[in-house]
Amino acid sequence: MLKRRDGLRQLLNDVVGGVANYKAILVYDVSRWGRFQDADEAAHYEFLCKTAGIYVHYCAELFANDNSLSSTIMKALKRVMAGEYSRELSVKVNAGSKRVSQNGFRTGGSPGYGLRRLLVSANRDPKCLLSRCEKKSLQSDRVILVPGPDHEVRCVRDIFRMFTEEQKWPAAIAAELRRNGISYGGKRGQLGTPGRSTAFSKIRSTVVAASLDRAHIGFGRTGSLITGVFGQ
């Protein structure tokens, strides 16, 4: 898939569109052309270039890309190997992320409203709170979620109260928050529109976290994150 490969997508558009002012494409090796799970996808993109009269040359490979039987077999083999390497790496990364989560640590992403990221050592000794976009410096360190400022915690409790006890719809909750001068604190730091930025963002992130926690998210966890952080 070319979803996140803007450079290759632009290159193919130039080649197919006939605006490319070059006669050859130099690629380090077969795997750098693309570690596609379907080896035919990489062959398809190379065929498009070849049809347009622009040939692909693999600089680090020991064979020439000359359409001979040997080069065709080697390219097919290396494309499958590249896709398998990508698949195995994905499995390893997913297993590592799952193991970190099983130990109660945060694996990534921004914390929800009313929460903050706390950097801890391998022995769970607190170090410092991480700011927005701040990353840990040591590989052995870990990140956990802790309650945020008191006014955000109170806001989350009020949202739950209005939603569960007073049976208010998200739009009404958003309007109430706006009347109280509570902003979402997103990228623009401005008040959200009723029912979308303010209420939905706060409710959805918190309720989803509670739902995942109660469902154990496949990791065998027990208890409730939301109850532990925000109280009853």
C-alpha positions in Angstrom: 0.0 0.0 0.0 1.2 3.5 -0.8 -0.8 5.2 1.9 2.2 6.6 3.7 4.7 6.6 0.9 4.2 10.0 -0.6 7.6 10.0 -2.4 6.9 6.7 -4.2 3.4 7.7 -5.0 4.6 11.0 -6.5 7.3 9.2 -8.5 4.7 6.8 -10.0 2.4 9.7 -10.8 5.2 11.4 -12.7 6.2 8.3 -14.5 2.6 7.3 -15.6 1.7 10.9 -16.3 4.7 11.3 -18.7 6.2 14.2 -16.9 9.3 12.4 -15.6 12.5 14.0 -17.0 14.7 11.0 -16.3 15.3 7.6 -17.9 16.1 5.4 -15.0 15.2 4.9 -11.3 18.0 3.9 -8.9 17.0 1.8 -5.9 19.3 0.5 -3.2 17.9 -3.0 -3.2 14.7 -4.9 -3.9 13.4 -4.5 -0.3 13.7 -0.7 -0.6 11.2 -0.6 -3.5 8.7 -1.8 -1.0 8.1 -4.5 1.6 4.7 -5.3 0.4 2.8 -8.3 1.8 1.7 -9.1 -1.8 4.9 -9.5 -3.9 2.9 -8.9 -7.0 2.3 -5.3 -5.9 6.0 -4.4 -6.1 6.2 -6.1 -9.5 3.2 -4.1 -10.7 4.7 -0.8 -9.8 8.0 -1.8 -11.5 6.0 -2.8 -14.6 4.3 0.6 -14.7 7.8 2.2 -14.8 9.0 -0.2 -17.5 6.0 0.4 -19.6 6.7 4.2 -19.5 10.2 3.5 -20.7 11.9 4.1 -17.4 13.8 1.2 -16.0 14.4 0.4 -12.3 18.0 -0.6 -11.3 18.8 -2.2 -8.0 22.3 -0.9 -7.1 23.2 -3.2 -4.2 22.0 -6.4 -5.8 24.4 -8.9 -7.4 22.2 -9.5 -10.4 21.2 -7.2 -13.2 17.6 -6.3 -13.7 17.6 -7.4 -17.3 14.4 -9.6 -17.4 16.5 -12.7 -17.6 15.2 -15.9 -15.9 17.7 -15.7 -13.1 17.0 -12.0 -12.3 13.2 -12.6 -12.4 13.5 -15.5 -9.9 15.8 -13.5 -7.6 13.5 -10.5 -7.6 10.5 -12.6 -6.8 12.3 -14.4 -4.0 13.6 -11.1 -2.5 10.2 -9.5 -2.7 8.7 -12.4 -0.7 11.6 -12.2 1.8 11.1 -8.4 2.2 7.4 -8.9 2.9 8.1 -11.7 5.4 10.6 -9.5 7.2 8.1 -6.7 7.5 5.4 -9.2 8.8 7.8 -10.7 11.4 8.9 -7.3 12.6 5.3 -6.3 13.0 4.6 -9.4 15.1 7.6 -8.6 17.3 6.7 -5.0 17.8 3.1 -5.9 18.7 4.2 -8.6 21.2 6.6 -6.1 22.8 3.8 -3.5 23.1 1.5 -6.1 24.6 4.0 -7.1 27.1 4.6 -3.5 28.2 0.8 -3.0 28.6 0.5 -6.3 30.6 2.9 -4.8 33.1 0.7 -1.8 33.6 2.7 0.8 31.6 1.6 3.2 28.9 2.7 2.2 25.4 2.2 5.6 23.6 -0.2 8.2 22.6 -1.5 11.4 24.3 -3.2 10.9 27.7 -6.9 11.5 28.0 -8.4 14.6 29.6 -7.8 14.6 33.3 -4.8 12.4 33.0 -1.0 13.0 32.8 2.0 10.9 31.9 4.4 10.1 34.6 7.9 8.8 33.8 9.0 6.0 36.1 12.1 3.9 36.4 12.2 0.1 35.7 11.5 -0.3 39.5 8.5 2.0 39.2 10.2 4.8 41.1 8.6 8.2 40.0 10.8 10.6 38.1 8.9 13.4 36.5 5.8 14.4 34.6 6.1 14.4 30.9 5.0 17.5 29.0 3.1 17.4 25.7 5.2 15.6 23.0 8.0 15.0 25.5 9.5 11.5 25.3 11.5 9.4 27.7 15.3 9.5 27.3 16.2 6.0 28.7 15.0 2.8 27.1 14.6 1.2 30.5 12.2 3.9 31.7 8.4 3.4 31.5 5.4 5.7 31.5 2.2 5.4 33.5 -1.0 7.5 33.7 -1.7 9.5 36.8 -4.5 12.0 37.7 -4.1 15.4 36.2 -4.9 18.9 37.7 -7.7 19.0 40.2 -10.0 21.1 37.9 -9.7 18.5 35.1 -10.5 15.6 37.5 -13.5 17.6 38.8 -14.6 18.2 35.2 -14.5 14.5 34.4 -16.5 13.6 37.5 -19.1 16.3 36.5 -19.3 14.9 33.0 -20.0 11.4 34.4 -22.5 12.7 36.9 -24.4 14.7 34.2 -24.3 11.8 31.8 -25.3 9.0 34.1 -27.3 10.6 36.9 -28.9 13.6 35.2 -29.3 11.7 31.8 -28.1 14.7 29.8 -27.2 14.4 26.2 -23.6 15.3 25.1 -24.8 18.5 23.5 -26.3 19.6 26.8 -23.2 18.7 28.7 -21.1 20.6 26.2 -23.3 23.7 26.6 -23.0 23.4 30.4 -19.2 23.2 30.2 -19.1 26.2 27.9 -21.2 28.2 30.4 -18.8 27.3 33.1 -15.9 28.5 30.9 -14.2 25.1 30.6 -12.2 24.8 27.4 -11.2 21.6 25.7 -7.5 22.5 25.7 -6.9 20.9 22.2 -4.5 22.1 19.6 -6.1 25.6 19.4 -6.8 25.8 23.1 -10.3 27.2 22.4 -13.8 26.3 23.4 -15.3 23.5 21.3 -18.6 23.6 19.5 -21.4 22.0 21.5 -21.6 18.3 21.2 -18.3 17.9 19.4 -14.9 19.2 20.6 -15.7 19.7 24.3 -18.2 17.1 25.4 -17.6 14.3 22.9 -13.8 14.5 23.3 -13.9 14.4 27.1 -16.7 11.8 27.4 -15.5 9.6 24.6 -11.9 9.3 25.7 -12.8 8.6 29.3 -15.7 6.2 28.6 -13.7 4.3 26.0 -10.8 3.9 28.5 -13.2 2.6 31.1 -14.8 0.2 28.7 -11.5 -1.2 27.5 -10.3 -1.5 31.1 -13.4 -3.4 32.2 -13.2 -5.6 29.2 -9.5 -6.4 30.2 -8.5 -5.7 26.6 -7.2 -9.2 26.3 -4.3 -8.7 28.7 -5.9 -10.2 31.9 -6.2 -6.9 33.7 -8.6 -6.5 36.6 -10.2 -3.5 38.4 -11.1 -0.2 36.9 -8.7 2.5 35.8 -11.4 5.2 35.8 -12.7 4.3 39.3 -9.1 4.2 40.6 -8.2 7.6 39.1 -11.4 9.6 39.4 -13.3 7.9 42.2 -16.9 6.8 42.2 
